[in-house]
Amino acid sequence: MENFVAKLPDFLKLWGTEMLLRYVDFQGTTDRKTFWITILTDFILNIIVFAVALIPFIGKIISLAFGFGLMVPRLAMHIRRLKDTGRAWGYIFLVLVPFAGPIILLVFFNIF
């Protein structure tokens, strides 16, 4: 997997390191800058995958594989960031609270 990340373009290497190499690392750390750059890159990749998903059948398969394949790395990175801000991993469940939960979680990730 390290060879794959090394072959990625420069703007995707940080995303590859966080999402692919640290796939199930719930104990490490993710600093604020790395977290937000990875989130932005992931958002852009999600837009591209959404466009591909408009292709009948194969696009849906690619979209589902991308979404489910990165579910655990995203969770791991969010939990690492919560721990870096001094909060328990259980705060991740705030995302389930309608409207206010995701906003509170963003504040906990230290936007500023």
VENMO-V457019 format. One record per residue. RES is the residue in one small letter. SS is DSSP state (h for helix, s for strand, l for the rest). PSI is psi in degrees with one decimal (none if undefined). Layout:
RES/SS/PSI ; RES/SS/PSI
//
This chain:
m/l/-33.4 ; e/h/-36.6 ; n/h/-38.4 ; f/h/-45.2 ; v/h/-37.0 ; a/h/-27.5 ; k/h/-8.8 ; l/l/152.7 ; p/l/156.9 ; d/h/-39.4 ; f/h/-11.1 ; l/h/-4.9 ; k/h/-40.8 ; l/h/-43.2 ; w/h/-44.2 ; g/h/-39.1 ; t/h/-46.8 ; e/h/-41.0 ; m/h/-34.2 ; l/h/-39.5 ; l/h/-28.6 ; r/l/41.9 ; y/l/-50.1 ; v/l/31.9 ; d/l/95.6 ; f/l/-6.8 ; q/l/-24.1 ; g/l/-159.9 ; t/l/155.1 ; t/l/112.5 ; d/l/167.5 ; r/h/-48.0 ; k/h/-47.5 ; t/h/-42.9 ; f/h/-50.9 ; w/h/-33.9 ; i/h/-41.2 ; t/h/-41.3 ; i/h/-43.7 ; l/h/-45.8 ; t/h/-42.0 ; d/h/-38.3 ; f/h/-44.7 ; i/h/-43.0 ; l/h/-35.7 ; n/h/-36.7 ; i/h/-42.6 ; i/h/-43.9 ; v/h/-35.8 ; f/h/-40.3 ; a/h/-39.9 ; v/h/-32.2 ; a/h/-16.0 ; l/l/-15.6 ; i/l/129.0 ; p/l/140.8 ; f/l/-71.3 ; i/h/-34.0 ; g/h/-39.2 ; k/h/-39.8 ; i/h/-44.7 ; i/h/-43.2 ; s/h/-46.0 ; l/h/-41.7 ; a/h/-42.5 ; f/h/-46.4 ; g/h/-49.8 ; f/h/-33.4 ; g/h/-28.8 ; l/l/7.8 ; m/h/-48.6 ; v/h/-44.6 ; p/h/-36.9 ; r/h/-44.0 ; l/h/-44.5 ; a/h/-43.5 ; m/h/-39.5 ; h/h/-40.3 ; i/h/-40.4 ; r/h/-42.0 ; r/h/-40.2 ; l/h/-43.6 ; k/h/-35.4 ; d/h/-28.7 ; t/l/4.6 ; g/l/18.4 ; r/l/156.6 ; a/l/154.6 ; w/h/-22.5 ; g/h/-18.4 ; y/h/-13.5 ; i/h/-26.1 ; f/h/-7.5 ; l/h/-24.0 ; v/h/-20.1 ; l/h/-13.1 ; v/l/121.8 ; p/l/140.8 ; f/l/-69.1 ; a/h/-31.5 ; g/h/-52.6 ; p/h/-33.8 ; i/h/-44.3 ; i/h/-40.9 ; l/h/-40.1 ; l/h/-41.0 ; v/h/-39.6 ; f/h/-27.7 ; f/l/0.3 ; n/l/71.1 ; i/l/-40.8 ; f/l/none
//
